[in-house]
Amino acid sequence: MLSFLALNVVSQELIQRATKTMTYSFEDCSSLLIQGEKATIKITGKPQNTIELKIQLVAKHKKQTTALNDLKYIKFVSEKQGAQLNLKNYYESANAKIESNLSVMYELTVPNDIAIQLNNLYGAVNILNLSGKKTFDISFGRLEMQAIDGTTNLQLRYSNLTAQKMNGKLTGTLSKSDAAISNCAAEMDLNMKYGTLNASLTNDCENVRIAGTRTEIVLNTPAIDYNLDLKTMYSQVEVYDKVVTSTYKRVSKSTTKSIVVSTNYCPIKIKLK
């Protein structure tokens, strides 16, 4: 249901900005698919049954009339298929002379247990308070997550990750992307290629598996009671401030917690936080 439509032009010192804002409300949705391009996306989960969406189309140009004219080349589609809501934006470029910088901003409030599949090319994604199954495929952007539970799968390319208060299970591949995760209780199974990982684990974090390629990996643990299986090539392994062999294993019968990490050309560091 389209509930609000506004057209606004804001002048700046050098760049004119034309915007078109729409708000929607959708009911009875158990899953959400977003296909974004040059989009900034913010999703907040709450204990509710509806999806509330505010979407803003943005055109920027030195000339106000040009920015306003180019807004028509931004296309947005919403479609409900059964219990799944599909949202998509794209840019109509065939036979068009687009002079403005075009982008889209999504702001959604959703049921916190909804299943989400999100694809975005160029742009920042911010996720808060979600517990359903989630898949994020992001290129040339940024992903920020906070208060996350359930299963989360990541496919990130040239897109840095910042996460806080992670629970459940975190899987996926990060390529040429850096990751910083704090207060992580989630089981992690990640492939890292040409980046860095710095994660701070909680007592509830039982298992960590990181397979790295030219990735520096730093894990901060709340205690030393982890089974360790660490391996790097052409670099070194450091365990609780002590340099050990580049292939290092430690097994303890008193715990089932495990950390398995491999990489090459970069160090592995296990630290006590």
ZAVEX-663152 format. One line per field, with one value per residue (C-alpha): residue number from 0; x, y, z. Coordinates in Angstrom, 3 decimals, decimal comma, padded with zeros to 6 digits. Last residue first. Layout:
<pts>
pos: (NUM_...)
X: (X_...)
Y: (Y_...)
Z: (Z_...)
</pts>
This chain:
<pts>
pos: (272_271_270_269_268_267_266_265_264_263_262_261_260_259_258_257_256_255_254_253_252_251_250_249_248_247_246_245_244_243_242_241_240_239_238_237_236_235_234_233_232_231_230_229_228_227_226_225_224_223_222_221_220_219_218_217_216_215_214_213_212_211_210_209_208_207_206_205_204_203_202_201_200_199_198_197_196_195_194_193_192_191_190_189_188_187_186_185_184_183_182_181_180_179_178_177_176_175_174_173_172_171_170_169_168_167_166_165_164_163_162_161_160_159_158_157_156_155_154_153_152_151_150_149_148_147_146_145_144_143_142_141_140_139_138_137_136_135_134_133_132_131_130_129_128_127_126_125_124_123_122_121_120_119_118_117_116_115_114_113_112_111_110_109_108_107_106_105_104_103_102_101_100_99_98_97_96_95_94_93_92_91_90_89_88_87_86_85_84_83_82_81_80_79_78_77_76_75_74_73_72_71_70_69_68_67_66_65_64_63_62_61_60_59_58_57_56_55_54_53_52_51_50_49_48_47_46_45_44_43_42_41_40_39_38_37_36_35_34_33_32_31_30_29_28_27_26_25_24_23_22_21_20_19_18_17_16_15_14_13_12_11_10_9_8_7_6_5_4_3_2_1_0)
X: (041,262_043,534_045,078_045,290_047,322_047,668_050,204_050,097_051,796_049,338_046,156_044,626_042,479_040,646_039,437_037,634_035,450_034,799_036,649_038,392_040,006_042,341_044,016_046,651_047,851_050,339_051,673_053,715_055,407_054,837_055,341_054,053_051,778_048,694_049,313_051,288_051,622_054,130_054,524_055,520_052,745_050,130_048,464_046,436_044,449_043,552_041,270_040,038_040,261_042,469_039,821_037,797_039,289_040,628_041,116_043,453_043,680_045,840_044,613_046,752_044,246_042,275_040,172_038,578_036,745_035,468_033,519_031,965_031,407_029,349_032,281_032,555_034,850_036,536_037,246_039,851_039,880_042,013_041,863_043,103_040,675_038,739_036,576_034,364_032,790_031,877_029,675_028,230_029,021_030,882_031,119_033,098_033,625_035,965_036,190_038,307_037,356_039,376_037,084_034,843_033,182_030,345_029,153_027,958_025,824_023,714_024,850_026,688_026,744_028,647_029,652_031,733_032,330_034,295_033,124_035,540_033,605_031,308_029,250_027,863_025,553_023,741_021,876_020,020_020,971_022,150_022,397_024,415_025,501_027,372_028,108_030,037_030,076_031,950_030,044_027,419_025,635_023,857_021,900_019,784_017,772_015,774_017,079_017,395_018,189_020,013_021,394_023,134_024,090_026,345_026,470_027,828_026,164_023,592_021,964_019,816_018,042_016,068_014,006_011,841_012,435_012,742_009,550_010,605_011,393_012,922_014,884_016,012_018,072_018,571_021,250_021,783_024,693_023,273_023,980_021,876_021,413_018,922_018,535_018,783_019,897_016,930_018,486_017,561_015,765_014,270_012,007_010,442_008,100_007,583_004,428_002,751_004,612_004,495_006,061_007,829_009,611_011,773_013,164_015,576_015,626_012,799_015,026_017,124_014,831_015,141_018,907_019,056_016,770_018,841_022,108_025,276_023,899_022,641_019,682_018,173_015,306_014,121_012,461_010,610_009,417_007,366_007,090_004,252_003,879_005,760_008,411_011,114_013,959_015,773_016,958_019,035_020,002_022,073_021,719_023,947_022,196_019,773_017,988_016,046_014,231_012,098_010,516_007,621_005,357_001,771_001,479_003,212_003,384_004,842_006,499_007,767_010,318_011,541_014,715_016,547_019,966_021,830_025,606_027,777_026,634_023,665_020,065_017,471_014,717_011,783_009,060_006,807_004,638_002,964_000,806_001,448_000,000)
Y: (-010,485_-013,489_-013,585_-016,067_-014,597_-016,101_-014,455_-013,838_-015,396_-018,293_-019,133_-021,850_-021,645_-024,225_-023,027_-025,543_-025,708_-029,250_-028,735_-030,691_-033,265_-030,634_-030,823_-028,386_-028,229_-025,911_-025,793_-022,587_-023,573_-021,325_-017,615_-016,832_-013,923_-016,112_-018,217_-016,631_-018,388_-017,236_-016,467_-018,265_-020,834_-020,819_-023,519_-023,583_-026,398_-025,335_-026,911_-024,020_-023,432_-020,318_-017,874_-014,894_-015,307_-012,672_-014,013_-012,310_-013,561_-012,016_-013,163_-014,237_-017,025_-017,935_-020,847_-019,875_-022,350_-021,270_-023,418_-022,914_-019,163_-018,849_-017,593_-014,584_-014,135_-010,958_-011,120_-009,430_-010,728_-009,278_-009,390_-011,231_-014,177_-015,253_-018,394_-018,422_-020,950_-019,167_-020,410_-017,253_-015,835_-012,860_-009,820_-007,895_-008,670_-006,708_-007,989_-006,762_-007,523_-008,628_-011,663_-012,633_-016,038_-017,482_-018,615_-017,124_-019,275_-018,228_-015,127_-011,942_-009,026_-006,555_-006,681_-004,568_-006,027_-004,480_-004,880_-005,509_-008,715_-010,118_-013,306_-013,703_-016,294_-015,616_-018,306_-017,195_-014,216_-010,645_-007,800_-005,517_-005,764_-003,338_-004,245_-002,062_-001,673_-002,775_-006,058_-007,437_-010,797_-011,063_-014,166_-014,223_-016,850_-015,188_-013,507_-009,801_-006,922_-004,457_-004,563_-001,668_-001,999_000,546_000,972_-000,350_-003,567_-005,010_-008,416_-009,164_-012,399_-012,098_-014,534_-012,689_-013,279_-009,588_-008,625_-005,683_-001,964_-000,841_002,178_001,994_004,771_004,901_006,390_008,471_010,800_013,032_013,279_010,396_010,502_007,720_005,451_002,445_003,563_002,859_002,442_-000,327_-000,877_-004,082_-005,233_-008,693_-009,586_-013,278_-014,667_-015,384_-013,394_-009,720_-007,299_-003,995_-002,274_000,846_002,618_005,535_007,119_009,488_011,210_012,529_015,517_016,782_016,516_018,291_021,103_021,673_021,955_020,849_017,324_014,828_012,452_010,563_008,081_007,631_004,532_004,215_000,704_-000,801_-004,557_-005,810_-008,466_-006,846_-007,723_-005,444_-005,904_-002,951_-002,888_-000,051_-000,074_002,448_001,596_001,873_-001,272_-003,212_-006,523_-007,065_-010,327_-010,604_-013,619_-014,302_-011,522_-011,211_-007,421_-004,733_-000,986_001,532_004,946_006,937_009,734_011,412_013,409_016,099_017,212_020,191_020,201_023,281_025,046_022,806_023,120_020,614_019,496_017,497_015,317_013,499_010,410_008,791_005,762_003,343_000,000)
Z: (026,060_025,839_022,380_019,522_016,676_013,209_010,943_007,171_004,136_004,424_006,339_008,499_011,621_013,720_017,115_019,296_022,363_023,584_026,866_029,658_027,394_025,980_022,595_021,344_017,779_016,085_012,550_012,285_015,551_018,555_019,280_022,755_023,593_024,146_021,055_018,205_014,865_012,279_008,575_005,361_005,767_008,509_010,584_013,770_015,401_018,933_021,518_023,588_027,345_027,263_028,444_027,138_023,628_021,228_017,705_015,228_011,638_008,926_005,521_002,584_001,971_005,076_006,264_009,570_011,787_015,177_017,615_021,043_021,416_024,602_026,655_024,329_021,340_020,067_016,332_014,148_010,586_007,815_004,029_000,969_001,006_004,085_004,223_007,286_009,639_012,862_015,719_017,170_020,605_019,170_021,430_018,791_015,094_012,804_009,213_006,304_002,693_-000,315_-000,490_002,414_002,148_004,203_007,610_010,907_013,221_016,199_018,056_017,079_019,510_017,320_013,645_011,260_007,799_004,946_001,351_-001,519_-002,121_000,560_000,448_003,950_005,485_008,767_010,700_013,829_015,968_015,315_017,820_015,515_011,883_009,618_006,000_003,561_-000,205_-003,301_-003,573_-001,187_-001,018_002,339_003,314_006,476_008,329_011,106_014,275_013,409_015,769_013,497_009,937_008,159_004,476_002,753_-001,015_-004,302_-005,531_-003,136_-002,748_000,289_001,172_004,398_006,474_009,024_012,748_013,727_011,911_009,703_009,894_006,615_005,406_001,779_000,150_-003,623_-005,881_-009,027_-009,851_-012,561_-016,286_-017,589_-021,346_-021,895_-024,923_-022,605_-019,133_-016,875_-013,441_-011,035_-007,742_-006,438_-003,619_-003,431_-000,563_000,100_001,717_-001,602_-004,189_-003,211_-005,672_-005,176_-008,058_-008,077_-011,130_-011,180_-014,658_-013,741_-011,204_-014,101_-014,679_-011,106_-011,155_-014,523_-013,376_-010,254_-012,146_-010,380_-010,223_-007,661_-008,069_-005,127_-004,830_-001,241_000,112_003,403_004,102_006,905_006,948_009,145_011,825_014,727_017,305_015,795_013,312_011,808_008,194_006,709_003,034_001,087_-002,587_-005,624_-006,809_-004,639_-004,986_-001,762_-001,024_002,109_003,772_006,163_004,880_006,107_005,788_003,734_004,469_002,043_002,109_-000,874_-001,170_-004,364_-004,103_-006,070_-004,879_-006,302_-005,932_-005,509_-002,340_-001,757_-002,861_-001,791_-004,161_-002,828_-004,251_-001,819_-001,954_001,031_001,760_-001,068_000,000)
</pts>
